[in-house]
Structures are given as structure tokens and as C-alpha cells.
Amino acid sequence: MRILDDLISSIREDAPVKGVYCCAHFTAVISRGCGLASTLVQAHSHRQKVRGVGNLTGGSALRLAEYAKSDNPLEASIGMATINSLIEVDESRCTTQNAFEILAQQGQGKRIAIVGHFPGTPRLRQVARELWVLEQHPRPGDLPSEMAGEILPQADVVGISGTTLTNHTVETLLELSRGKFIVLIGPTSPLSPVLFDHGISVVGGVKVIDPEKVLRTISEGATYPQIQGLRKLCLIRD
């Protein structure tokens, strides 16, 4: 999990955890800022115990960030949200351009592979020479994620869900995509230049600008388009 180690070690200062919110679709942690990540759970999630429940708030955010390495998906979701709460986003290096606009520009007439099913995927079919969508729970037209080893080496441009950091598949996927133009996509994706050292070209993530709105909407069951209080940003490698 070198990529997670590098992200955590890049954080300059610790901060106290002010709140942990595990909601249906998204998890938020408030420390230095408010960080967001998709909530991942496993089958029989009611048995999925989180270590230290009742004592996480008030503790060290850097210590809680280590939960990102956990094999428990819910703990890993908390850890990723904590990492995002600690990262200082340099907006001068970011653009508000949509990550799928960048994928469409880079993938014009090329082979595009997307790991994860996103609402923005259909627009890529209009520009790509060929488009593959790899998904753990395939919908019609998708391919099973187990085909990544066959598909990713054929692609010119690759989009990868930020949740692959949470489920610890990201390093394998990056290895299979070596030398491609790679975009990490979604609110779990840390807006950190550390990811450029791992072959990623663009990070399409979010910055929480109104924690109160974010917490209110995710606690009411918001899906990603329904979350209020976010600024969508793309961090682009120089």
C-alpha cells in the first residue's frame, strides 16, 4: 500500500478529529478541514465493526488516516475521508474543468477504459475509438472488473475510480495502466500531487467549501449529484 503510505506521510501536521459521519453513500470526517469518501461496506455490514467507536472524535486525525489501509471497507472509507480532511488543496494548481471533459479531450479517437460506472461515461462513447467500462457489479454493456488485466494494457486513456484507493486495487490497476494517460475520478480521490509520482496524470476530486451543507445532504442519503457544499476540481500534472 505504498500509495497510501505516501499520501499519509505527505501530510505535514496532525489535527484533532472533530467529527466522523458514516452515511449511506458517503463518509465525512472533519479535522483540519472536511474530507469526503464513498462509503464502502461488505455483505452483512451490520457485523462490520469499526475499531474505537465512541472514541474516534477528539483523537489524532493522522492516526485515523491509517484506517485507509484496513481490510474492513468501512474503516478504509473512514481512513480515506480522514486523509482528504487533512490534505491542503492548492487551488492555484487546479482547474474547474470536469474530469470527463479531460478524458474526452485526451481520448478523442482513442481507446478508453473506465474502471467504475460513472454518469459521465456515455459522452465518451461519442468520441472514443473504443470504450470499455470495467465494473465489480456490471450493468448491461459493462465488463467484469476481473478483465482489467486483459483490457487496461490495450487502452490509451484510463479513468479509475478513487474508490480503488479504499478497496486497495489501485496499485494493481496503475501497474496495468503504466504509460497511459490516467485520470483518478470521484470524491474519494485526494487532490494531492503525491499521486503524480504513481503515474496518475489528473486527479478529479472535490473540495468541501460548506461542511454544514455536505453533512446535511449526505446524512439525508444524498447521491453524488445531490451533495451540496462541494467544489469539483481537477489537479493536473505539470
Secondary structure, DSSP 8 states (H G I E B T S, - for coil): -HHHHHHHHT-----B--EEEE-SSEEEEESSSEEEEE----TTGGG---TTTTSSTTSBHHHHHGGGG-SSHHHHHHHHHHHHHH----GGGEE---HHHHHHHHTTTSEEEEES--TTHHHHHTT-SEEEEEESS--TT-EEGGGHHHHGGG-SEEEEETHHHHTT-HHHHHHHTTTSEEEEESTTS---GGGGGGT-SEEEEEEES-HHHHHHHHHTT--GGG--SEEEEEEE--
